[in-house]
Amino acid sequence: MENEKFELIAKTFQGLETILAEELTNLGADNIQIGRRMVSFTGDKEMMYKANFCLRTAIRILKPIKQFKAKDPDEVYEAIKAICWEDYLNVDKSFAVDSVVFSDEFRHSKFVAYKVKDAIVDYFREKTGKRPSVRINKPDVLLNIHIAQDKCTLSLDSSGESLHRRGYRQEAVEAPLNEVLAAGMILMTGWRGECDLIDPMCGSGTIPIEAALIARNIAPGVFRKEFAFEKWNDFDQDLFDNVYNDDSQEREFTHKIYGYDNNPRANEIALHNMKAAGVSKDIVLALQPFQQFQQPKEKAILITNPPYGERISTNDLLGLYQMIGERLKHAFQGNDAWILSYREECFDQIGLKPSQKIPLFNGALECEFRKYQIFDGKYKEFRKEEVENKKRWRN
């Protein structure tokens, strides 16, 4: 049945679950439920293709095929061996098993993966005398076993390579920002292309490129060479072509995105990546240190991920953040700035009061994404007037 609906799971980074759920709502998914680092939903085959192709904040899309309870690896083996594997695999196809285990019973996720692999190999060997091969790199079918205490879920991984690997990144600078995280940050600010966007420390250009794709509503999957579901038994080429070729949601973008960096190599890489993503006409790149940042002529939003001194060493890290605060106060009045950083002492140096603090994980680092509303002098006057008016009313 082509329109049969089934459960799907979209994995993401901690802190992006709500944004991912919003994306799924806009896509038309049903029964959306937010979990930890994941959002579950239901949809048909077309929805599964769309989720892989259109979602900006998903890392991978899993399709659960069996849920069961098991107290030990042998019970896992038996449950997996009981599946009718011809529906998903044959002896000429290769497969791999990825495992995630949170359990006291199962200490080693690798051992669980071996048990799953053994069960599948034995299933085919007993039936046909042959066995499918196990391939770690680019297997035909990628499986995922998730165990939380004694609850086990076996899923087909419909994505393959992580969805953050969009396909436009030609090369990167040291410690590049993950594309999924960059898109999530932009979507969190509420910006969808209504004004200019600036990243004054853009590195290899991830924030500007993801912003251009969001502004024009270009699906991030358009650059990918392949998705895992294309090798499945039930792959529907015509259906996927329809999803791939549907540009009805794309829109005009009448503003500009500015990306600055003080590193010539980063600037060069950003230029390559931008061209590969086909968004050169929307982004203005320039070699410019933040110290030289000037008040933009048009209304703009600033989104940036400065160095933290954790993976990137900056000679004077605190001085850098002091300078960021100084530039924002003097050259970004009347606008909002959003900054992702890691250390409280860095944020303190900015010297501005954030109006929002959102916890976000950048890899293993527990960071914060903070919003600063930079008011100009007029705002202070306005507030003063407001207070005086209230006093008058009281009298």
DODO-380485 format. One record per residue (C-alpha): z, y, x. Coordinates in steps of 0.05 Angstrom, whole numbers, padded with zeros to 5 digits, always signed. Example, Ala and Ser with C-alpha at 12.3 -4.5 7.8 and 13.67 -1.06 7.14 Angstrom:
+00156-00090+00246+00143-00021+00273
end
This chain:
+00000+00000+00000-00024+00064+00031+00025+00110-00005+00086+00066+00002+00146+00107+00024+00194+00083+00077+00252+00110+00118+00238+00149+00182+00283+00178+00235+00267+00241+00275+00307+00247+00340+00323+00315+00370+00371+00352+00416+00442+00367+00395+00443+00435+00361+00372+00432+00334+00385+00385+00275+00386+00439+00222+00321+00470+00247+00288+00402+00248+00311+00389+00176+00279+00456+00156+00214+00436+00189+00215+00369+00151+00228+00406+00085+00167+00450+00098+00126+00388+00114+00144+00358+00047+00189+00300+00070+00239+00270+00020+00312+00249+00024+00326+00291+00086+00394+00277+00117+00422+00309+00179+00457+00264+00230+00477+00274+00302+00417+00288+00346+00374+00260+00289+00349+00274+00219+00330+00216+00172+00278+00224+00117+00229+00184+00076+00154+00190+00072+00089+00150+00072+00042+00135+00129+00011+00204+00125+00080+00236+00130+00095+00195+00192+00030+00218+00225+00045+00290+00205+00116+00287+00231+00090+00266+00300+00035+00317+00299+00068+00378+00268+00143+00378+00283+00162+00426+00339+00235+00404+00346+00229+00328+00343+00231+00286+00407+00207+00222+00374+00196+00191+00305+00224+00122+00293+00207+00075+00236+00266+00027+00222+00241-00045+00208+00308-00082+00204+00381-00063+00196+00434-00116+00207+00505-00128+00233+00519-00166+00298+00583-00180+00336+00551-00205+00400+00483-00210+00436+00469-00279+00407+00473-00252+00336+00425-00197+00356+00377-00250+00384+00379-00291+00319+00368-00229+00274+00308-00206+00315+00278-00276+00318+00281-00280+00242+00231-00221+00235+00160-00238+00216+00131-00211+00282+00057-00221+00264+00063-00158+00221+00074-00116+00284+00050-00154+00345+00005-00210+00370+00002-00249+00435-00052-00204+00463-00010-00141+00456+00042-00115+00503+00110-00088+00482+00172-00056+00509+00244-00048+00483+00285+00015+00490+00360+00009+00474+00415+00058+00455+00485+00028+00449+00551+00059+00427+00595-00002+00420+00656-00038+00449+00624-00106+00436+00560-00090+00474+00575-00061+00542+00505-00059+00571+00446-00031+00534+00398-00064+00584+00426-00133+00565+00415-00118+00491+00343-00099+00507+00333-00166+00544+00360-00204+00484+00311-00169+00437+00254-00182+00485+00273-00256+00492+00276-00265+00416+00206-00236+00407+00176-00277+00465+00209-00341+00440+00185-00327+00369+00112-00326+00392+00119-00382+00443+00148-00430+00392+00093-00413+00341+00032-00407+00386+00050-00433+00455+00032-00363+00482+00072-00300+00490+00059-00225+00487+00071-00190+00553+00125-00139+00567+00101-00073+00595+00147-00015+00612+00091+00036+00619+00048+00051+00559+00059-00014+00520+00018-00026+00456+00082-00030+00415+00147+00006+00433+00211-00017+00400+00278+00016+00396+00344-00020+00384+00403+00025+00364+00473-00004+00361+00534+00034+00336+00594-00013+00339+00567-00073+00299+00512-00037+00261+00443-00051+00290+00377-00017+00274+00312-00042+00302+00256+00009+00297+00184+00018+00317+00175+00080+00359+00115+00116+00329+00111+00170+00382+00108+00136+00450+00117+00188+00503+00170+00240+00483+00140+00292+00436+00164+00349+00481+00106+00329+00527+00057+00370+00487-00001+00360+00534-00013+00433+00554+00034+00435+00614-00009+00430+00676+00049+00438+00723+00120+00466+00723+00168+00507+00764+00235+00478+00784+00280+00464+00723+00231+00483+00668+00255+00493+00597+00240+00434+00552+00185+00451+00501+00225+00423+00442+00286+00465+00461+00242+00528+00471+00210+00519+00402+00279+00507+00371+00307+00570+00402+00248+00612+00375+00253+00582+00305+00329+00595+00305+00319+00669+00313+00277+00671+00249+00217+00700+00286+00150+00674+00260+00104+00726+00291+00125+00789+00252+00131+00832+00315+00122+00829+00390+00161+00777+00429+00184+00785+00502+00210+00735+00553+00227+00776+00616+00243+00714+00657+00190+00665+00632+00182+00617+00690+00123+00571+00676+00113+00603+00608+00145+00554+00559+00176+00605+00512+00114+00650+00508+00068+00589+00496+00112+00558+00443+00119+00627+00410+00043+00635+00407+00036+00566+00374+00090+00585+00324+00060+00653+00309-00008+00622+00294+00023+00559+00264-00017+00514+00309+00009+00442+00308+00040+00423+00375+00008+00353+00372-00062+00381+00379-00058+00376+00456-00032+00304+00459-00077+00249+00484-00044+00195+00443+00012+00173+00396+00042+00103+00396+00023+00091+00322-00051+00092+00342-00042+00022+00371-00007-00007+00310-00038-00062+00267-00040-00017+00206-00067+00046+00240-00112+00086+00193-00161+00127+00235-00190+00166+00175-00121+00186+00152-00101+00209+00221-00167+00247+00230-00150+00285+00165-00082+00304+00193-00111+00322+00261-00168+00365+00233-00128+00401+00180-00121+00473+00204-00109+00502+00135-00038+00524+00155-00060+00564+00215-00053+00640+00209-00070+00706+00241-00024+00737+00293-00032+00812+00301+00023+00826+00353+00031+00807+00426+00076+00762+00467+00097+00787+00536+00119+00740+00593+00146+00769+00658+00173+00735+00720+00186+00758+00791+00160+00693+00822+00085+00695+00839+00081+00618+00837+00113+00615+00768+00065+00669+00744+00006+00628+00769+00031+00564+00735+00045+00601+00670-00026+00626+00671-00054+00555+00678-00009+00528+00622-00027+00585+00576-00101+00573+00586-00092+00498+00573-00057+00515+00508-00113+00562+00488-00067+00620+00474-00089+00669+00530-00110+00722+00480-00040+00726+00450+00001+00729+00514+00005+00784+00566+00032+00756+00632+00055+00801+00688+00091+00795+00755+00152+00839+00743+00226+00833+00759+00274+00846+00701+00300+00907+00739+00235+00943+00721+00240+00926+00647+00221+00986+00604+00235+01002+00530+00177+00971+00490+00135+01019+00449+00133+00972+00389+00189+00935+00354+00202+00870+00393+00249+00810+00399+00271+00785+00467+00284+00710+00478+00300+00685+00548+00333+00630+00589+00358+00662+00654+00380+00620+00714+00451+00591+00707+00465+00574+00779+00473+00501+00758+00404+00473+00773+00375+00539+00799+00411+00577+00853+00409+00652+00847+00440+00689+00905+00479+00736+00862+00485+00703+00794+00537+00749+00764+00499+00810+00790+00437+00784+00754+00473+00780+00687+00503+00849+00698+00433+00876+00709+00408+00840+00646+00463+00875+00605+00447+00942+00637+00372+00935+00622+00384+00914+00550+00430+00973+00537+00382+01023+00566+00313+00994+00553+00317+00951+00491+00350+00997+00440+00339+00983+00366+00320+00910+00379+00351+00841+00381+00358+00800+00445+00373+00725+00447+00398+00693+00511+00409+00619+00528+00460+00610+00583+00514+00563+00607+00574+00599+00636+00624+00643+00602+00629+00686+00665+00554+00699+00663+00557+00721+00590+00617+00765+00606+00576+00803+00657+00525+00823+00604+00579+00868+00576+00554+00867+00504+00586+00837+00443+00544+00780+00414+00533+00779+00338+00520+00704+00340+00537+00645+00385+00502+00579+00375+00521+00517+00417+00458+00483+00445+00448+00428+00496+00399+00441+00552+00394+00371+00582+00466+00351+00596+00490+00423+00599+00529+00449+00539+00500+00519+00533+00504+00576+00483+00448+00614+00451+00474+00685+00438+00445+00741+00397+00455+00813+00417+00437+00870+00371+00422+00929+00415+00435+00992+00374+00407+01058+00394+00446+01124+00390+00421+01134+00319+00461+01073+00297+00526+01102+00323+00512+01167+00287+00496+01129+00224+00561+01088+00228+00601+01152+00241+00569+01185+00181+00583+01123+00139+00657+01124+00157+00663+01198+00143+00629+01189+00075+00679+01135+00057+00736+01182+00076+00707+01236+00031+00702+01187-00027+00775+01167-00018+00797+01240-00019
end
